[in-house]
């Protein structure tokens, strides 16, 4: 299930990510006033926000390990929107510039919370959660 929420506040947390290149190819809900935006992304979830430091609307994928969303597909409303992300799952997640896992990618470590680099702001179009034990975003 994916839920979208408007975040009202944010805190700054740091993590690491890897940038690379690859040639391979809801329901709305308001957050309570004063809510900690990073904390809205619970264990096992994959989340993206409109602004840095978990600000603005939130995309919360509560089944991050079950499928690979194409954010450019109708109904998602999150193509080229993310500025900060949180991977609260136990697996790596790779975010791609293009739909269908194409173009450049950024790898987000498990339990990673990051503001995307300037060149990545509003660029994410698809993402997979990698199988357990896999950390490479390059698919053959």
N, C-alpha and C positions, 0 to 999 in steps of 0.2 A: 504494500500500500504506500502511496506517495501522498504526503500532505504539504500544503503550502501555507505559510504563516507570515504575517507582517511582524518583523522584529522591531523593538523600540529602543533597545540599548545594546551596547557591545563592550567587550573587554578584549585586550590584546594578549594573545598566546602565540608562541612561536613553535615551529616545527621545521622539518626539512622535506625537500622534494627534489626530484630529478627532472631535468628538461632534456628532451631528445627529439629525434625525427623518426617518423615511420612512413613507409610507403604503402602499407596495407590499407588495403582498403579499411482529479484531486478534489481533494476537498479543501476549501478555504477555512481558515481558523485564525482568530486574533490571539496574539500573545498577551499576557497580563502586563500592565504597566510595571516598569522596573525589572522585567525579566532579563536574565543573563542570556544573551543571544547565542554564544558558543555552547552553553549548557543545554540549549534546546535540542541539540543533536545528541541523542542518547546512544548508549552502547549498541553496537550492531548496525547503526544507521550511517548513511552517506548523505551529507548535506551541502548545499551551496547557497550563497547569499548574493544579493544585488550589489552590496558595498563591502569595502574592507572591514575587517574586524567583526565579521558576522552581523553586518548591518543591513537593514532593509528587509525585503521579502525573503523567506526561506523556502528552499526546495528540500524536502526531507524524504529520502528514499529509505523506507524502513525494511526493505528486502534487498539490500545492496548486493547480496551474494547470489541472488536467484536469477537475474536476467541482466541484459546489457542494453540500457535505454539509448535510443537515438533521439536526442533532444530536439532535432529538427523536424521530427514527425508531428503531425497534427495532434493537438490535445495536450502537449507537454508545456508549451509556453515558456520554455527555459533555454531556447537556442540562443547562443551568444549573449548570455546575461550574467554569468557568474563572475564575481570579483574575489570572493573568499570561499574556502571549502573546508569541510571537516570530514575525515574518514574515521569513524568510530568503530569500524569493523576490525576483524583480525586478519584481513587480507589486504594486499596492495590494490589500489584503484588507479587506473590510468585515465586521464581526461584528454580528449582529442579535439583538435580544431575543427575537424570536418565530421560530417555524419558518417555512419557506418565504420567508425574507428579508423578514419583516414587522417592524413596530414600529421603535423607535429603533435607531440604529446607531452604531458607532465605526469610523472608518477608520484602518487601521494601514499606515504607509508601508513601502515595501520596506526590508529590513534593519532593521526596527524591533523593539525589545524593550521592552515596557512592562508595568507593573503597572496593571491596569484601575482606573479611579476607583471609589471606594466604592460609588457608585450602580450600578455595573456588575458588582460581584462576584457570581458565581454567577447570571448572567443570560443568557449567550450560548446561543442555540438554533440558529443557522444562520450560514453565512458563504459568500460567493463570493470567488473570486480574480478581480479585474477584468482585462479584456483589456489587452494592452500598449497604453500610451499613454492609458488611461482612468483617472481618479482620482476620479470621482463615484460615490457609493453610491446615488444616486437613479436608479431604473429606471422608464422610461415604458412 
